[in-house]
C-alpha cells in the first residue's frame, strides 16, 4: 500500500462531470419557452464553469440585466430539480478514481459550485463515501484562483504539497495550483475559454485516464 504523501485534487464541472450537457438542455428549454431558436452546445460550453449568469448572457445576448435575472431564477430552479437525474460523468473518471483508491492515493474536489448543487451530485455518485475532501465556496473565505481551497484540502489529506496535484479545465484552476504550490494539470476537454496548451501547466491531459501516466 502506497504511503499517503500526496493527494490528487479535482475541479468538478468540466473536469469530472459534464454538467454543460444539462445546462445546454435547460437553456434550450428557456429558448423554446421564449419562442426563440435553440442554440448549439458550444455556445453554452465555454461559460459552463462561470455560472448561470454568464451562460445566460451568452445565450440571450439581447436581453436586459433584469431579463437575465429572471431567466437565471428559472434556470437555477430547473437545474435543482433535475441535477441528480442528468449527471454526465466523463468517460474514464470512475476508473481513475478506482485506481486512486486502489493505490491508497487520497483525492478530493475543490469547486466554485455551491453546496446545494454539489452535495446532491457527489452523494448520488457515491463519491462522498470515498472522500471527505469536498470543498465549495461556502467552506472557504476566498474562491479560486486563491489557494485557500487547495491549502485546506492538503491539510485535510495530511499529505505534502510537493507531489500533490490540482486538475482542472479552466486557466484559473492552473493559477490556483500554482498559487498553492502544487502540481498543475490542465484538461483539454471541458469548459476552457482559451487554449489549455498555453496555460503553462505542469501536465496536460486529453482524457481523465490520461492522468494515470503522471501518477
Secondary structure, DSSP 8 states (H G I E B T S, - for coil): ------EEEE-SBTTTB-THHHHHHHHHHHHHHTT-----HHHHHTTTTS-HHHHHHHHSTT--HHHHHHHHHHHHHHHHHHTTTS--B-TTHHHHHHHHHHTT-EEEEE-SS-HHHHHHHHHHHTGGGT-S-EE-GGG-SS-TTSTHHHHHHHHHHT--STT-EEEESSHHHHHHHHHHTSEEEEESSSS-SS-GGGS--SEEESSGGGGGGG-
